[in-house]
Amino acid sequence: MEADMILPVLRSLWVLWMMALFTGILFWALRPANRSRFETAAAIPLRDEE
């Protein structure tokens, strides 16, 4: 195979990989099990230092 034939295939696989990665991260971030951890992390800047 020549490089001219491989390049379009690699480009399409790259797009599919990025879509799968984005979907996985989105699923992980929106899971209800992570809600309390994210709420705790979001409150860090609002805490008073003593």
Steps between C-alpha positions, in 0.01 A plus 500: 500500500616845424492787745232672289266207563573467872459866594119524451451181701711631786313831498164327529625275780632806685156662488333184628756469783441862609121454492527184712734673745271803530195278554682302768612811688151647477346178633751488786444865595120479500469180703301553821771324701740789430262779604610528863870503407446777242287706740774476764764606248283790380473636856878516554542863382217615727645359822643738755858429596563500869 
